[in-house]
Amino acid sequence: MGAALFDRLPLEIQETIASFLSYHELAACARVSQAWNTVFNPILWRHVEIPKNTDRNEARHNAWSSRLEE
């Protein structure tokens, strides 16, 4: 499927296709064009993983974690 054909699909179909892609595939798709970035970039940010606190400043880590949960 070419980029022009994908661009003509309804947004719901584009998002369904995107749901089958890995994080790295989504990132690659977001770099194809501005139109694709509009579709794929928000999906990339839906599930951000924060690693366990490797920083010695636990208060700062907890503050960031609590802000993200809001």
NUMAR-528769 format. One line per 5 residues: number of its first residue (from 1); their letters; for each residue y, z, x of N, C-alpha, C. Coordinates in nm, 3 decimals. Example, Ala and Ser with C-alpha at 12.3 -4.5 7.8 and 13.67 -1.06 7.14 Angstrom:
residues 2
1 = AS = -0.569/0.780/1.319/-0.450/0.780/1.230/-0.330/0.780/1.320; -0.225/0.708/1.285/-0.106/0.714/1.367/0.003/0.787/1.290
end
This chain:
residues 70
1 = MGAAL = -0.118/0.000/0.085/0.000/0.000/0.000/0.123/0.000/0.089; 0.210/-0.097/0.069/0.331/-0.106/0.148/0.437/-0.009/0.101; 0.535/0.014/0.187/0.642/0.107/0.153/0.718/0.064/0.029; 0.741/-0.067/0.013/0.816/-0.115/-0.103/0.741/-0.087/-0.232; 0.609/-0.103/-0.231/0.529/-0.076/-0.349/0.528/0.073/-0.381
6 = FDRLP = 0.514/0.156/-0.279/0.515/0.301/-0.298/0.647/0.346/-0.360; 0.756/0.288/-0.313/0.889/0.325/-0.364/0.906/0.295/-0.512; 0.829/0.201/-0.564/0.840/0.164/-0.706/0.755/0.252/-0.796; 0.669/0.335/-0.738/0.586/0.425/-0.819/0.671/0.537/-0.877; 0.635/0.590/-0.993/0.706/0.706/-1.048/0.695/0.826/-0.952
11 = LEIQE = 0.796/0.909/-0.952/0.799/1.025/-0.862/0.675/1.112/-0.878; 0.628/1.131/-0.999/0.510/1.215/-1.022/0.387/1.158/-0.949; 0.373/1.026/-0.947/0.261/0.962/-0.877/0.279/0.978/-0.727; 0.401/0.961/-0.678/0.427/0.979/-0.535/0.390/1.121/-0.493; 0.428/1.220/-0.574/0.398/1.359/-0.540/0.249/1.387/-0.546
16 = TIASF = 0.178/1.324/-0.639/0.033/1.341/-0.646/-0.032/1.285/-0.521; 0.011/1.169/-0.478/-0.041/1.111/-0.354/-0.012/1.204/-0.237; 0.109/1.256/-0.232/0.149/1.346/-0.123/0.064/1.472/-0.119; 0.016/1.516/-0.233/-0.063/1.641/-0.238/-0.195/1.629/-0.163; -0.239/1.509/-0.135/-0.364/1.488/-0.062/-0.343/1.477/0.089
21 = LSYHE = -0.219/1.481/0.134/-0.188/1.461/0.275/-0.178/1.593/0.350; -0.211/1.589/0.478/-0.197/1.707/0.563/-0.049/1.726/0.597; -0.019/1.841/0.656/0.118/1.870/0.696/0.169/1.762/0.792; 0.087/1.725/0.889/0.129/1.626/0.989/0.147/1.488/0.925; 0.064/1.453/0.829/0.080/1.326/0.759/0.208/1.325/0.675
26 = LAACA = 0.236/1.438/0.609/0.360/1.449/0.532/0.482/1.432/0.622; 0.477/1.496/0.739/0.589/1.487/0.833/0.608/1.343/0.879; 0.499/1.273/0.904/0.509/1.132/0.945/0.568/1.047/0.832; 0.524/1.071/0.710/0.577/0.996/0.595/0.726/1.023/0.576; 0.769/1.145/0.599/0.910/1.180/0.581/0.999/1.105/0.680
31 = RVSQA = 0.940/1.057/0.789/1.017/0.985/0.890/1.019/0.834/0.868; 0.948/0.784/0.767/0.940/0.639/0.744/1.075/0.581/0.704; 1.140/0.644/0.609/1.268/0.593/0.560/1.341/0.705/0.487; 1.465/0.681/0.454/1.542/0.782/0.382/1.482/0.806/0.244; 1.434/0.701/0.180/1.372/0.716/0.048/1.246/0.802/0.056
36 = WNTVF = 1.165/0.777/0.158/1.042/0.856/0.173/1.076/1.000/0.211; 1.180/1.017/0.292/1.221/1.153/0.329/1.258/1.232/0.205; 1.323/1.168/0.110/1.362/1.234/-0.015/1.240/1.285/-0.091; 1.130/1.211/-0.084/1.006/1.250/-0.153/0.929/1.355/-0.073; 0.907/1.329/0.055/0.812/1.408/0.133/0.872/1.534/0.196
41 = NPILW = 0.999/1.533/0.232/1.057/1.650/0.299/1.053/1.776/0.213; 1.089/1.772/0.085/1.079/1.895/0.004/0.936/1.948/-0.005; 0.839/1.858/-0.007/0.699/1.901/-0.014/0.660/1.973/0.114; 0.713/1.929/0.227/0.684/1.995/0.355/0.727/2.141/0.353; 0.834/2.172/0.282/0.892/2.306/0.283/0.841/2.395/0.171
46 = RHVEI = 0.750/2.347/0.090/0.697/2.430/-0.020/0.613/2.546/0.031; 0.541/2.523/0.138/0.451/2.627/0.190/0.478/2.645/0.339; 0.569/2.733/0.369/0.602/2.763/0.508/0.521/2.884/0.550; 0.449/2.871/0.659/0.370/2.983/0.709/0.446/3.052/0.821; 0.452/3.183/0.810/0.517/3.263/0.914/0.407/3.337/0.988
51 = PKNTD = 0.399/3.318/1.118/0.294/3.387/1.193/0.316/3.537/1.193; 0.210/3.609/1.223/0.222/3.755/1.231/0.329/3.790/1.333; 0.381/3.909/1.317/0.489/3.955/1.403/0.443/3.962/1.549; 0.491/3.868/1.629/0.464/3.873/1.772/0.587/3.924/1.846; 0.692/3.945/1.769/0.818/3.996/1.824/0.810/4.149/1.827
56 = RNEAR = 0.866/4.208/1.926/0.864/4.354/1.935/0.962/4.419/1.837; 1.052/4.340/1.781/1.151/4.393/1.689/1.096/4.383/1.546; 1.021/4.484/1.505/0.956/4.483/1.374/1.057/4.483/1.260; 1.169/4.551/1.277/1.271/4.557/1.171/1.325/4.417/1.142; 1.350/4.340/1.245/1.400/4.204/1.227/1.296/4.116/1.157
61 = HNAWS = 1.170/4.130/1.198/1.062/4.055/1.134/1.050/4.091/0.986; 1.055/4.219/0.955/1.044/4.263/0.816/1.162/4.215/0.732; 1.281/4.212/0.791/1.398/4.164/0.719/1.383/4.016/0.683; 1.335/3.936/0.778/1.312/3.793/0.750/1.206/3.776/0.643; 1.099/3.849/0.653/0.990/3.837/0.556/1.037/3.873/0.416
66 = SRLEE = 1.113/3.980/0.404/1.158/4.022/0.271/1.258/3.922/0.212; 1.341/3.860/0.294/1.436/3.760/0.243/1.363/3.638/0.191; 1.254/3.600/0.255/1.179/3.483/0.211/1.105/3.509/0.081; 1.073/3.633/0.053/1.000/3.667/-0.069/1.092/3.669/-0.191; 1.223/3.670/-0.170/1.319/3.676/-0.282/1.315/3.550/-0.365
end
